[in-house]
Amino acid sequence: MKKKAGLYKKGGYYYAQWFDKDGKRHQKSTGSKNKAEAQKIANEMVSGVSVEPTDSSVDYLVKEWVKEFQADRSPRTVEDIETHCGCFSDWLFDRNGHRDASKVTKRDLIAYRNSSERKSDPKKPLSSSTLGIKLRTIRSLFNWAFKNDIIPNKPFATFQMPKSIAKDKIIERGEMQLILETVRKASENAKKDDEKNKKRLHYLYILLIALTGMRKGEFESCKMQDI
């Protein structure tokens, strides 16, 4: 009969516990938060089957990495980091059957990037900037692990990060109305019977705002002799 290890949870992770033939108790982290996966890893520990080192699993690395900067980051930032890395860890296990960061290759990263792009909602596709944030977070984790001699290589070294496409910022209707109203007030000094001059001022004022990018307050305080 195959020997089965017991499990207990600590700090969100499952730990394996078993007794050897001499009655000595052994306890070791499985590096997993999933009970079914943890049980499988624990049973392999008991059976003497080689399993991935718990100190290089993505979930364990995230936990240790966060400890170093948690005090200097907002809870929301920490939560986002854990979410991005956790999604990658789950994807890695589903695809390769392990969460070992030391086994991750550039091919895995390319597959994850492509998978993330395909799984996005067609009505609200994942932007290149959002995907870039996720991948940069994961890259920072792996760079930290490499720097601390936990993993032997840097899979992100030659990985091509997605390029963010800058969108042209279109002026909103409310902003345009505000500009026109400001221009109208500024041109009120023109003679009432001089409509041609007033229209010319409208054009010049709008051109001035467009070319300089000045703020509303700056424009309102601007005088003709300053131009």
N, C-alpha and C positions, 0 to 999 in steps of 0.2 A: 504493500500500500504506500502510495506516494505521500511523503511527509508534508504537512501544511503548517505554515507559520501563522501566528496570531497577529492581529493588527491593533494598533491604538493610534489615536489622532493627537497631534501636538502642533500648535502654531499653524493650523491649517493643512499640515502635511501628515501623511500616514507613515507610521513606523512599524517595522517588522519586529516581532519578538519570538524567540524560540529557545529551546534548551538542547544542548548537545548531549552526546552519549554519557558524558561525565556529570551531567546535571548542571552544567554551567549555563547561565542565562546570557543570551545575546540580544542586543537591541541595535537596530540600524534603520536610518531613514530610507524610505523608498524613493524620496524625491518627487512623489506624486500626490496630487490632491484628489485624484480619482480612485475610489475604493477598489473597483474591479481591477484596474491597472496595477494598483499598489499590491493587491493580493497576488497577482501573477508574478510581480517582481520579488515579493517576499518568498513565495514558494520556490522560486529559482535560487534565492539565497540559501534556503534550507537544503535544497537538493545538491548544492555545490556547483550549480551551473553558473558559468560566468555571465555576469550582468553588467550593464553600464554603470560606471562609478556615479554615485549619487551626487558627488560634488561637481559634476559637469553637466547635470541635467539643466535644461533651460529654466525650469521653474525654481530650482534651488539657486541658480546663479542670480536670477532676478531678486530673490529674497535677500541675498547677501549684498548685491549691488545697491539696492535701495537703502540699506542700512547706512551706507556711506554719505548719502546726501539728503536723506529724508528730513532732517532737521532744517535744511535750507530751502526746501521746496514746499509748495502748497499741497494740501491733501488732494486737490483735483489733479495737479500735475503728476503726483505719485500714482494716483488711480489710473490716469491715462497711460503711463509707462507700463504699469502692470497689465493693463488691458491689451496694449499692443503686443507685448512680449508673450502674454498668455495665449493670444490668438495664434501667434506663430508656433508656440509650443504644441497646441492642440492640432494644428495643421500638420506639423512635423510627425506627430505620433500617428495620425490618420494615414499619412502617406508612407512613412518609413517604418512605423512600428516602434519608434523610440523617441526620446526627447533629449538625447545626448548632444550637447552643443559641440563637442569635440569631433563629432562625425558629420557635421553640417558642411556641405560643399557649395561651391558657386552654382552648380546645377540645381541644388535645392532652392537657393535664393531666387534664381530665375523662375523656377516653377512656382514658387510662392507669389512672386510679383505677378505672374501671368494669371494665377488662380484668383488673386485678389481683384484683378481688373475684370475677370469674367463674372465673378460672383456679385459684383455691384448691381444695384437696382437700375434697370434700363431707364426708368423715369427720372432717377436721380443718381447718375453714374458717379463712381468714386473719382474725384478730381486727382490730377497728378500731384498737386500739392499735399493733399491728404494722404495719399499713398506714400509720398516722399517722407512725410512726418513719421509714419509707421515704420518705414524701412530705416530711417535715420536713428530712430529709437533702438531698434534691434541691432543696428550696426554699433551703436555706442555700447550696448551690453557686451557684444562679442569683442570689441576692442578692449573693454575693461577686463574681460576674462583672459584675453591673450596677454595683456600687460601684467596681469597677476599670475601668469604661468599656469592657468587652469586648463586652457585649451592650447594645442600645439600650433595652430595656424590661424590666419585671418581670412576667412572665406569672403569677406567684403573687399579685400585688397584690390581686386580687378573687376568687381561687380559694378555694372553701369546703373547708377541711380536714375530714376525717372526725372526728366527735366520739367520744372514747373513752367507752365505757359501763362505768361502775364496777360490778363484780360484788360482790354481797353475800358477805362472807367468812363461811362457815359453819364453826362449830367442829368440829374433827375428833374422832373417837371417842377417840383417845388423850388428847387435851386434856381432854375431858369426864371421862374416868376419873380423870385427875390432879386435876381440880377436886373431884370427889366424894370422892376419897381425902383430899384436904387438908381438906375440910369435915368429913369423918368424924373426922379426928384433932382438929380444932379443937373439935368438940362433945363430945369424950370427957370433958370436965370436968363435963358435966351429970350429975346424979345418975342412977345406974343404974336406979333404980326410977321415975324421972320420964321415961317415954317420950314423953309429950305435950310436955314442955319440950324434949326432944332433937330431936323432929321440927320444932318451932318454930325451934330454932336452925339446923337444916339449911336451912330455908326462908330465914331471915334472912341467913345466910352467903352462900348462892347469889345472893340478891337484891343483897347488898352488892357481890359480885364483878361481877355483870351491870351494875349501875348506875354503878360507879366505874371499871371496867376495870383494876383494880389487878392487879399481877403476883403470881405465886405466892408469892415471897419476901416481898412487902409484906403479903400476907394472913396468912401464917404468923406474922409479927411483930406483927400487929395485936392489940390488947387491947380487951376490951369497953368499958373506960372511955374508949378513943379514939374510939369510935363515937358 
